Amino acid sequence: MGTIMLFLSGQDEKWAFLIVWIVGSFFIYNFCVKLKFVEIDDNCLYISNYVKKIKVHLSEVDEIRESLFINLHPILIRFKNDTIFGNKILFTPKGLYIFRGHPIVQELRDMVQKNKNIS
């Protein structure tokens, strides 16, 4: 109700509020809504957006990257072929590793390499 009243009044702050709201919505969408929940076993990734869950074989993984400059160290997994979530997903691993990479990145790379050698 307060937001509607701000725009109905003649105050100039409404434009600053609108800009902050748009920028904030952009960051929430790009850094939270796009995140997936990922589980793994010996051969597959199980990826969920909390509504749908899919299974992707590790041999379908093309690239694994980690961003060390963002606090939660998001991990990007790019696939050879599209999934229902696209050709890449983003997730944040459990645990906090400051000033160094998360060990799950190397574990995933090793598992992918092992599955490529088997296939």
MOLINMO-V172424 format. One record per run of one state. SS is the DSSP state (a for helix, b for strand, c for the rest). FROM is the first residue (numbers start at 1). LEN is the number of residues. If there is no record, write none. Layout:
# MOLINMO-V172424
ss=SS from=FROM len=LEN
ss=SS from=FROM len=LEN
This chain:
# MOLINMO-V172424
ss=c from=1 len=1
ss=a from=2 len=7
ss=c from=9 len=4
ss=a from=13 len=21
ss=c from=34 len=1
ss=b from=35 len=1
ss=c from=36 len=1
ss=b from=37 len=4
ss=c from=41 len=3
ss=b from=44 len=5
ss=c from=49 len=4
ss=b from=53 len=5
ss=a from=58 len=3
ss=b from=61 len=6
ss=c from=67 len=7
ss=b from=74 len=10
ss=c from=84 len=2
ss=b from=86 len=7
ss=c from=93 len=10
ss=a from=103 len=16
ss=c from=119 len=1
